[in-house]
Amino acid sequence: MSTATEAPPSPPTARQLEILAFLVAYRDANGVLPTVREIGEALAIKSPNGVMCHLKALAKKGLLKRPRDGRSRSWVPVTICREVGCCPTCGRPRETETAVTE
């Protein structure tokens, strides 16, 4: 019996990274995340469904999370590493490590 292995997610596209950067900048400036419609207007995406496709792709790649309650403005960006040569170029979320203090 063979087991199927799932391929790792592909890195985000330039457009997906642009959307992610907009989400973070909007949240930092306004204290809340933008609505799907606001994302579309800011980034010239005509269809709300087009925005949702990008958001779902980012979630599948581990760069966004959405609480199960389905509220608007509920997409949460995953912390991205700021180290040189790390996540900004590859797009992978940082592995969070819990520091043990004694």
MIBA-186445 format. One line per field, with one value per residue (C-alpha): residue in three letters; x negated, z negated, y. Coordinates in steps of 0.02 Angstrom, whole numbers. Layout:
<kevexs>
aa [ALA,...]
x [X,...]
z [Z,...]
y [Y,...]
</kevexs>
This chain:
<kevexs>
aa [MET,SER,THR,ALA,THR,GLU,ALA,PRO,PRO,SER,PRO,PRO,THR,ALA,ARG,GLN,LEU,GLU,ILE,LEU,ALA,PHE,LEU,VAL,ALA,TYR,ARG,ASP,ALA,ASN,GLY,VAL,LEU,PRO,THR,VAL,ARG,GLU,ILE,GLY,GLU,ALA,LEU,ALA,ILE,LYS,SER,PRO,ASN,GLY,VAL,MET,CYS,HIS,LEU,LYS,ALA,LEU,ALA,LYS,LYS,GLY,LEU,LEU,LYS,ARG,PRO,ARG,ASP,GLY,ARG,SER,ARG,SER,TRP,VAL,PRO,VAL,THR,ILE,CYS,ARG,GLU,VAL,GLY,CYS,CYS,PRO,THR,CYS,GLY,ARG,PRO,ARG,GLU,THR,GLU,THR,ALA,VAL,THR,GLU]
x [0,-73,-42,-19,-128,-70,-185,-242,-152,-232,-305,-185,-174,-227,-43,-8,-154,-86,83,0,-103,56,145,3,-15,173,182,35,112,294,291,403,381,461,620,615,690,558,419,493,510,333,251,363,440,613,698,716,700,528,475,542,444,283,326,366,203,106,195,154,-29,-25,-43,133,250,437,537,677,812,803,812,764,590,537,389,234,60,-64,-224,-356,-539,-638,-810,-916,-893,-749,-563,-549,-635,-562,-394,-391,-322,-447,-452,-410,-515,-467,-611,-634,-681,-752]
z [0,49,-43,51,-9,5,97,-3,43,177,127,137,298,309,310,154,64,118,41,-118,-132,-108,-247,-369,-320,-332,-502,-567,-505,-554,-697,-602,-446,-282,-212,-53,40,-29,25,200,215,152,265,419,405,480,409,223,276,350,182,92,209,162,-25,-19,74,-59,-194,-106,-100,-287,-275,-334,-461,-478,-635,-609,-655,-480,-534,-412,-437,-518,-409,-520,-442,-510,-580,-447,-492,-463,-453,-300,-167,-258,-237,-134,9,-11,-84,-217,-390,-531,-640,-812,-952,-1133,-1240,-1401,-1544,-1706]
y [0,168,328,490,631,809,928,1080,1240,1346,1514,1661,1758,1940,1990,1886,1967,2137,2093,2031,2191,2294,2198,2232,2416,2445,2360,2462,2625,2592,2467,2345,2240,2296,2220,2117,2264,2384,2265,2256,2445,2479,2350,2368,2195,2215,2061,2021,1840,1881,1952,1797,1683,1773,1769,1583,1549,1645,1545,1382,1436,1471,1660,1703,1629,1657,1620,1496,1622,1697,1879,2015,2087,1925,1872,1875,1886,1760,1838,1848,1837,1997,1916,1951,1818,1735,1751,1912,1821,1647,1698,1563,1603,1605,1452,1517,1448,1457,1516,1422,1536,1472]
</kevexs>
